[in-house]
Amino acid sequence: MTFVALLVGGALANAQSSSRPVGGARGSDRPSTEAPSSREPRSAGASEPGSGGPERFITYGMSYNGKVVKRIPYSAETLTENTQILNNGTSMTRRTTGMVYRDDEGRTRRETSAIKAGPFATSGDTLRMIFINDPVAGVSSTIMPDSDITFRNTLPAPGNNEPPEVGVSSDGGRTESLGKEVIEGFEAEGTRTTILIPPGRIGNDKAIEIVHERWYSPELQVILLSKHNDPRWGETVYRLRNINRGAPDSSLFSLPANSTSKEKKTRPRQ
């Protein structure tokens, strides 16, 4: 699976199913209004502890979880890095950069830009996507600027549902507090969840240890920093940078006038 395929899969999942829960770490963990991710399409991690791969983080914050955070506007740069060490010692790092915005009414906009990977990609090619969740209009949109296509999705009614934790399940894991630290000028509460997959559980002949760390800001109600280390996928680090507490321009939450819109209504939950 190429890096670009992971991003496309996340976009289509966002356009078609905007409120799917995945397994989440509980206990001392605090809810995140941005999580994902970005996010976020259900994968093997929903039924198998800690699986799902780095795409769970690439789609961090892209899906609507039913919770609306009002009167706490902000904007920030986002950076997601996935690093894998190959058998021959080669290190491969894939990066997703972008911006995230939230206004006073709880609308969110996330922009991502990733370098395409895989045997058919040429050096320097990038994939751009924009995700807008508008709980006021009740619409979630996935915009693909390079193709002038927008996927529109009807959102469920806003509520106070806890959003899913991304990339880690609490099944068979232990969660510990890491205390508090100041990250990007904001006080953050840290937690670490460690999951041990015993030998034979997924065809592994030795135990697999997965460690997920996150730093949550109660003031902003977002995750400022997340680190996920899984020997099958490598280490994935997600962070916010250059955070601005000012309200973003309202035009950022409008759809481009020349974009072709494709409607996709959310199916009722079973």
C-alpha positions in Angstrom: 0.0 0.0 0.0 1.5 3.3 -1.0 1.4 6.5 1.1 -0.9 8.2 -1.4 -3.3 5.3 -1.2 -3.5 5.7 2.6 -4.5 9.4 2.2 -7.1 8.6 -0.5 -8.6 5.9 1.6 -8.9 8.3 4.5 -10.6 10.9 2.3 -13.1 8.5 1.0 -13.8 7.1 4.4 -14.4 10.7 5.6 -16.8 11.4 2.7 -18.8 8.2 3.2 -18.8 7.5 6.9 -18.1 10.4 9.1 -18.7 9.0 12.6 -17.3 5.5 12.9 -15.8 4.6 16.3 -12.6 2.7 16.7 -11.1 1.1 19.8 -9.7 3.7 22.2 -7.5 3.9 25.3 -9.6 4.7 28.3 -8.8 5.2 32.0 -6.9 8.4 32.5 -7.0 9.5 28.8 -8.9 12.7 28.0 -11.1 13.1 25.0 -9.7 14.9 21.9 -11.9 17.0 19.7 -9.6 16.5 16.7 -9.2 12.8 16.8 -7.8 11.2 14.3 -7.8 11.0 13.0 -7.2 12.0 11.9 -10.4 10.0 11.7 -11.1 8.1 10.9 -11.5 4.9 8.9 -12.0 1.7 10.8 -9.2 -0.8 10.2 -7.9 -4.0 11.8 -7.2 -2.1 14.9 -10.9 -2.0 15.8 -10.8 -5.7 16.5 -7.1 -6.5 16.9 -5.2 -4.6 19.6 -2.9 -2.0 18.2 -3.2 -2.8 14.5 -4.2 -0.7 11.6 -0.8 0.8 10.6 0.2 4.4 10.1 -2.9 5.3 8.0 -4.7 5.6 11.4 -2.5 8.6 12.0 -2.5 10.0 8.5 -6.3 10.5 8.8 -5.9 12.0 12.2 -8.7 14.5 12.8 -10.3 14.2 9.4 -13.6 12.7 10.5 -16.5 14.2 12.5 -17.0 12.5 15.9 -20.2 14.3 17.0 -18.6 16.7 19.5 -18.6 20.4 18.7 -16.1 22.7 20.5 -17.3 26.3 20.4 -15.7 29.6 21.4 -12.1 28.1 21.4 -10.9 29.1 18.0 -7.3 28.4 16.9 -5.2 27.6 13.9 -1.9 25.6 13.7 0.5 23.8 11.4 0.4 20.0 11.5 3.1 17.5 10.9 2.8 13.7 10.8 6.0 11.7 10.4 6.1 7.9 10.0 9.6 6.3 10.2 10.4 2.7 9.4 13.7 0.9 9.6 14.0 -1.8 6.8 15.8 -5.1 7.3 18.9 -3.8 5.6 19.1 -0.8 8.0 17.6 1.7 5.6 15.5 4.3 7.3 12.3 5.5 5.4 10.5 8.6 6.6 7.1 9.7 5.2 5.7 13.2 6.1 2.3 14.7 5.9 2.2 18.5 6.5 -0.7 20.8 6.6 -2.9 23.3 8.6 -5.8 22.9 10.9 -8.4 25.6 11.8 -11.3 25.8 14.2 -13.7 28.8 14.5 -16.0 30.1 17.2 -18.9 27.9 16.0 -16.9 24.7 16.1 -16.3 24.4 12.3 -13.0 22.8 11.5 -10.8 22.8 8.4 -7.8 20.5 7.9 -5.4 20.8 5.0 -2.9 18.0 4.2 -0.1 17.7 1.7 1.9 14.5 1.4 4.6 13.3 -1.0 3.4 10.4 -3.1 5.2 7.1 -2.6 5.3 3.8 -4.4 6.8 2.4 -7.6 4.7 4.6 -9.9 5.3 8.0 -8.2 7.7 10.5 -9.4 10.0 12.5 -7.2 8.4 15.6 -5.8 4.8 14.7 -6.6 2.4 15.7 -3.8 -1.2 15.0 -2.9 -3.3 17.8 -1.5 -6.6 17.4 0.4 -8.9 19.6 2.4 -11.4 18.4 5.0 -14.1 20.7 6.3 -16.6 19.8 9.0 -19.4 22.3 9.4 -21.7 21.3 12.3 -23.7 24.5 11.7 -24.7 23.5 8.2 -24.6 19.8 9.1 -22.2 19.0 6.3 -18.8 17.4 6.1 -16.8 18.0 2.9 -13.6 16.5 1.4 -12.1 18.7 -1.2 -9.5 17.5 -3.7 -8.1 20.8 -5.1 -6.0 19.2 -7.8 -9.0 17.6 -9.4 -11.7 20.2 -8.5 -13.9 17.5 -6.9 -15.7 17.8 -3.5 -17.3 15.0 -1.6 -20.2 16.2 0.6 -21.6 14.2 3.5 -24.5 14.9 5.8 -23.4 15.0 9.4 -25.2 13.4 12.3 -26.7 15.8 14.9 -24.0 17.4 17.2 -23.6 15.8 20.5 -21.1 15.2 23.3 -19.9 11.8 22.3 -16.3 11.0 23.2 -14.2 10.8 20.1 -12.2 7.7 19.4 -8.6 7.3 20.4 -6.5 6.8 17.3 -4.2 3.9 16.5 -4.4 2.1 19.8 -6.9 -0.1 21.6 -7.0 -0.5 25.4 -7.7 -4.2 25.2 -4.9 -6.0 27.1 -3.0 -2.7 27.6 -2.0 -0.6 30.6 -2.2 3.2 30.7 0.0 5.4 32.9 0.1 9.1 33.5 3.1 11.0 32.3 2.2 14.2 34.2 2.1 17.6 32.7 4.4 19.5 30.3 4.2 22.7 28.4 4.1 22.1 24.6 3.9 25.0 22.1 3.1 27.3 25.0 0.1 25.2 26.3 0.0 23.0 29.3 -0.6 19.4 28.2 -1.5 16.2 30.1 0.5 13.2 29.0 -0.5 9.5 29.0 1.2 6.4 27.7 -0.6 3.2 26.8 1.5 0.0 26.4 0.0 -3.0 24.7 1.6 -6.5 24.6 0.5 -8.8 21.8 1.4 -12.4 23.0 3.1 -14.9 20.8 0.7 -16.6 18.3 -2.0 -14.0 18.6 -1.6 -12.7 15.0 0.9 -15.3 13.7 3.8 -13.7 15.6 6.4 -16.1 17.1 7.5 -13.5 19.7 5.6 -11.0 21.8 5.0 -7.6 20.2 5.0 -4.4 22.3 3.2 -1.3 21.1 3.6 2.0 22.8 1.2 4.9 22.3 1.9 8.3 23.9 -0.2 11.4 23.7 -0.2 15.0 25.1 -3.7 16.6 25.4 -4.4 20.3 26.0 -7.4 20.9 28.2 -7.3 24.6 27.2 -7.5 24.0 23.5 -9.2 20.6 23.8 -6.9 19.0 21.2 -4.0 16.7 21.1 -0.8 18.7 20.8 1.6 15.7 20.4 1.1 12.0 19.8 3.7 9.3 19.4 2.9 5.7 18.3 5.6 3.0 18.1 4.6 -0.3 16.6 7.4 -2.6 15.3 5.2 -3.6 12.4 4.8 -0.1 11.1 7.5 1.9 12.7 7.1 5.1 14.7 4.5 7.7 13.9 4.7 11.2 15.4 1.9 13.8 15.1 2.3 17.3 16.3 0.8 20.8 16.2 3.2 23.7 15.6 2.9 27.5 15.6 -0.5 27.6 17.3 -2.5 30.8 16.9 -5.4 31.5 19.2 -7.1 34.0 16.9 -10.3 33.2 15.0 -9.5 32.0 11.4 -11.0 33.8 8.4 -14.6 32.6 7.8 -13.9 32.1 4.1 -11.8 29.1 5.0 -14.9 27.1 5.8 -16.6 27.8 2.4 -16.4 25.4 -0.5 -14.6 26.5 -3.8 -17.1 27.9 -6.3 -15.7 25.9 -9.3 -15.6 22.5 -7.5 -17.8 19.6 -8.7 -19.8 18.4 -5.7 -20.7 14.7 -5.1 -23.3 14.0 -2.4 -23.0 11.0 -0.1 -25.4 10.8 2.8 -24.4 9.0 6.0 -26.0 5.7 6.5 -28.0 5.2 9.8 -26.1 3.5 12.5 -27.1 -0.1 13.1 
